[in-house]
Amino acid sequence: MNWQTNYIIDQAYKVTSYDQFKSLLDDSFKLENAGAHAQQDLSALRQGKLSAEELVAEFKSKMSKMGISEYIGTTSNVLGGYNIDPTMLGAANIVIGMFKRALNEPLWKKLIELETPPCTLLDWFKKSVVLDNHFREMQEEEKLYSSSFKPRYTAPRRANFKFTQKYPPRVEDPNAMDINAMTVKERDDLMKKGACFY
């Protein structure tokens, strides 16, 4: 049986208003164990091509579905900052581990290599966004500067260009006589003088 049939048999006569119907409909299709589904979504989340800002927003959204605060593992102090709460450190480390896995590896490595690496979830959020934004700005500037120094026109390169002659190369025999090397007049002058033609 489907929901509609069950509803007609069991509940239709009990509903007296639209609000009751809507509430009953929502309850019927409510996701059982929404926290477990949110946890699976959170652990499967990866940055990919998202910016760190987008990743943090998505991560916080999934955390709120699980009922986890972004301030997990911290307590507020009098000065408006946050101190590490040792009682919640284990849970905080699990969530931080999920966030580390969600980050792209190069960004994660940069965060670990910082002089003061992040220790709370809030630190991970803030520092990942700052580093990712710097990296993206640097990439944009590299594109801008590299394109401005390129020559406007470069002749296309021919990778496998071979010069081919239209006519076969001229081969000269060193022992061959050179015919027509002199004009007829020059030959007659030489014959009058008695020159040898060997």
DRENMARVEX-566948 format. One record per residue (C-alpha): residue in one letter; x, y, z. Coordinates in pm, whole numbers. Each point is the difference from the previous one (the first is absolute). Layout:
N
{mardo A&px X&py Y&pz Z} $
...
! end
This chain:
198
{mardo M&px 0&py 0&pz 0} $
{mardo N&px 112&py 352&pz -62} $
{mardo W&px -30&py 308&pz 220} $
{mardo Q&px -318&py 123&pz -166} $
{mardo T&px -188&py -326&pz 60} $
{mardo N&px 120&py -17&pz 362} $
{mardo Y&px -105&py 359&pz 56} $
{mardo I&px -352&py -55&pz -135} $
{mardo I&px -49&py -314&pz 209} $
{mardo D&px 156&py 121&pz 328} $
{mardo Q&px 6&py 379&pz 22} $
{mardo A&px -238&py 171&pz -242} $
{mardo Y&px -293&py 15&pz 238} $
{mardo K&px 216&py 149&pz 283} $
{mardo V&px 127&py 306&pz -189} $
{mardo T&px -209&py 312&pz 45} $
{mardo S&px 231&py 274&pz -136} $
{mardo Y&px 269&py 60&pz -257} $
{mardo D&px 263&py 55&pz 273} $
{mardo Q&px -73&py -346&pz 141} $
{mardo F&px 27&py -152&pz -347} $
{mardo K&px 330&py 177&pz -67} $
{mardo S&px 142&py -110&pz 335} $
{mardo L&px -106&py -359&pz -65} $
{mardo L&px 151&py 11&pz -350} $
{mardo D&px 331&py 137&pz 131} $
{mardo D&px 14&py -266&pz 272} $
{mardo S&px -66&py -275&pz -253} $
{mardo F&px 285&py 104&pz -226} $
{mardo K&px 241&py 115&pz 269} $
{mardo L&px 345&py -146&pz -43} $
{mardo E&px 59&py -260&pz 268} $
{mardo N&px 325&py 58&pz 186} $
{mardo A&px 81&py 326&pz -178} $
{mardo G&px 312&py 40&pz 215} $
{mardo A&px 154&py -320&pz -139} $
{mardo H&px -73&py 111&pz -357} $
{mardo A&px 154&py 341&pz 71} $
{mardo Q&px 306&py -170&pz 148} $
{mardo Q&px 42&py -211&pz -314} $
{mardo D&px -36&py 313&pz -214} $
{mardo L&px 252&py 183&pz 217} $
{mardo S&px 261&py -277&pz -17} $
{mardo A&px -50&py -35&pz -378} $
{mardo L&px 37&py 376&pz -62} $
{mardo R&px 306&py 98&pz -210} $
{mardo Q&px 123&py 341&pz -111} $
{mardo G&px 72&py -82&pz -363} $
{mardo K&px -38&py 325&pz -197} $
{mardo L&px -184&py 182&pz 279} $
{mardo S&px 172&py 291&pz 167} $
{mardo A&px 80&py -47&pz 369} $
{mardo E&px -271&py 255&pz 81} $
{mardo E&px -260&py -209&pz -183} $
{mardo L&px 128&py -317&pz 165} $
{mardo V&px -20&py 153&pz 349} $
{mardo A&px -358&py 118&pz -65} $
{mardo E&px -100&py -348&pz -121} $
{mardo F&px 181&py -164&pz 293} $
{mardo K&px -175&py 227&pz 253} $
{mardo S&px -336&py -73&pz -162} $
{mardo K&px 50&py -374&pz 34} $
{mardo M&px 129&py 44&pz 358} $
{mardo S&px -313&py 189&pz 98} $
{mardo K&px -215&py -285&pz -138} $
{mardo M&px 192&py -229&pz 235} $
{mardo G&px -51&py 240&pz 291} $
{mardo I&px 371&py 85&pz 30} $
{mardo S&px 113&py 355&pz 66} $
{mardo E&px 298&py 153&pz -179} $
{mardo Y&px 130&py 89&pz 346} $
{mardo I&px 39&py -366&pz 97} $
{mardo G&px 301&py -57&pz 222} $
{mardo T&px 20&py 362&pz 114} $
{mardo T&px -138&py 215&pz 278} $
{mardo S&px -33&py 376&pz -13} $
{mardo N&px 221&py 207&pz 227} $
{mardo V&px -50&py 340&pz 159} $
{mardo L&px 192&py 183&pz -273} $
{mardo G&px -231&py -125&pz -274} $
{mardo G&px 238&py -267&pz -126} $
{mardo Y&px -18&py -376&pz 30} $
{mardo N&px 191&py -251&pz 212} $
{mardo I&px 34&py -370&pz -68} $
{mardo D&px -254&py -209&pz 196} $
{mardo P&px 170&py -326&pz 102} $
{mardo T&px -335&py -173&pz 63} $
{mardo M&px -101&py 34&pz -366} $
{mardo L&px 343&py -51&pz -155} $
{mardo G&px -70&py -354&pz -129} $
{mardo A&px -317&py 100&pz -184} $
{mardo A&px 169&py 314&pz -132} $
{mardo N&px 291&py -205&pz -136} $
{mardo I&px -240&py -229&pz -186} $
{mardo V&px -169&py 297&pz -168} $
{mardo I&px 338&py 163&pz -72} $
{mardo G&px 114&py -328&pz -159} $
{mardo M&px -306&py 3&pz -226} $
{mardo F&px 78&py 358&pz -102} $
{mardo K&px 365&py -88&pz -72} $
{mardo R&px -113&py -285&pz -227} $
{mardo A&px -237&py 237&pz -177} $
{mardo L&px 280&py 245&pz -87} $
{mardo N&px 210&py -36&pz -315} $
{mardo E&px 335&py -155&pz 89} $
{mardo P&px 223&py 298&pz -94} $
{mardo L&px -208&py 235&pz 218} $
{mardo W&px -3&py -250&pz 285} $
{mardo K&px 380&py -33&pz -18} $
{mardo K&px 45&py 380&pz 2} $
{mardo L&px -217&py 25&pz 312} $
{mardo I&px 203&py -270&pz 177} $
{mardo E&px 328&py 172&pz -96} $
{mardo L&px -102&py 337&pz 148} $
{mardo E&px 217&py 137&pz 280} $
{mardo T&px -305&py -22&pz 227} $
{mardo P&px -225&py -269&pz -150} $
{mardo P&px -372&py 18&pz 78} $
{mardo C&px -112&py -186&pz 312} $
{mardo T&px -375&py 67&pz 22} $
{mardo L&px -268&py -45&pz -262} $
{mardo L&px -46&py 378&pz -21} $
{mardo D&px 375&py 38&pz -67} $
{mardo W&px -21&py -260&pz -275} $
{mardo F&px -291&py 184&pz -158} $
{mardo K&px 161&py 345&pz 16} $
{mardo K&px 352&py -97&pz -106} $
{mardo S&px -116&py -224&pz -285} $
{mardo V&px -209&py 284&pz -143} $
{mardo V&px 289&py 249&pz 28} $
{mardo L&px 256&py -233&pz -163} $
{mardo D&px -239&py -107&pz -275} $
{mardo N&px -90&py 362&pz -80} $
{mardo H&px 369&py 94&pz -20} $
{mardo F&px 68&py -294&pz -230} $
{mardo R&px -291&py 90&pz -231} $
{mardo E&px 110&py 367&pz -12} $
{mardo M&px 352&py -111&pz -91} $
{mardo Q&px -133&py -218&pz -283} $
{mardo E&px -203&py 291&pz -139} $
{mardo E&px 302&py 231&pz 11} $
{mardo E&px 218&py -260&pz -172} $
{mardo K&px -255&py -26&pz -281} $
{mardo L&px -17&py 377&pz -27} $
{mardo Y&px 377&py 58&pz -6} $
{mardo S&px 89&py -296&pz -218} $
{mardo S&px -250&py 104&pz -267} $
{mardo S&px 111&py 366&pz -2} $
{mardo F&px 364&py -82&pz -85} $
{mardo K&px -69&py -237&pz -288} $
{mardo P&px 80&py 132&pz -349} $
{mardo R&px -306&py 92&pz -200} $
{mardo Y&px 85&py -225&pz -294} $
{mardo T&px 227&py -297&pz -23} $
{mardo A&px 45&py -194&pz -319} $
{mardo P&px -139&py -350&pz 26} $
{mardo R&px 262&py -267&pz 48} $
{mardo R&px 9&py -292&pz -235} $
{mardo A&px 89&py -305&pz 198} $
{mardo N&px 110&py -241&pz -274} $
{mardo F&px 75&py 237&pz -287} $
{mardo K&px 228&py -142&pz -270} $
{mardo F&px 117&py 196&pz -300} $
{mardo T&px -63&py -191&pz -324} $
{mardo Q&px 153&py 108&pz -329} $
{mardo K&px -210&py 17&pz -312} $
{mardo Y&px 282&py -128&pz -220} $
{mardo P&px 256&py -268&pz 74} $
{mardo P&px 336&py 134&pz 119} $
{mardo R&px 261&py 67&pz -269} $
{mardo V&px 279&py -254&pz 5} $
{mardo E&px 324&py 100&pz -169} $
{mardo D&px 255&py -248&pz -121} $
{mardo P&px 351&py 134&pz 65} $
{mardo N&px 140&py -190&pz -305} $
{mardo A&px -260&py 126&pz -248} $
{mardo M&px 91&py 254&pz -262} $
{mardo D&px -156&py 339&pz 32} $
{mardo I&px -176&py 57&pz -332} $
{mardo N&px -107&py 346&pz -105} $
{mardo A&px 239&py 157&pz 244} $
{mardo M&px 107&py 256&pz -263} $
{mardo T&px -170&py 181&pz -276} $
{mardo V&px 59&py -74&pz -369} $
{mardo K&px 198&py 322&pz -46} $
{mardo E&px 231&py -89&pz 292} $
{mardo R&px 61&py -345&pz -150} $
{mardo D&px 84&py 145&pz -345} $
{mardo D&px 248&py 242&pz 156} $
{mardo L&px 173&py -281&pz 185} $
{mardo M&px 21&py -215&pz -316} $
{mardo K&px 169&py 283&pz -190} $
{mardo K&px 258&py 19&pz 274} $
{mardo G&px 58&py -377&pz -21} $
{mardo A&px -127&py -83&pz 351} $
{mardo C&px -52&py -360&pz 108} $
{mardo F&px -351&py -121&pz 90} $
{mardo Y&px 80&py -312&pz 206} $
! end
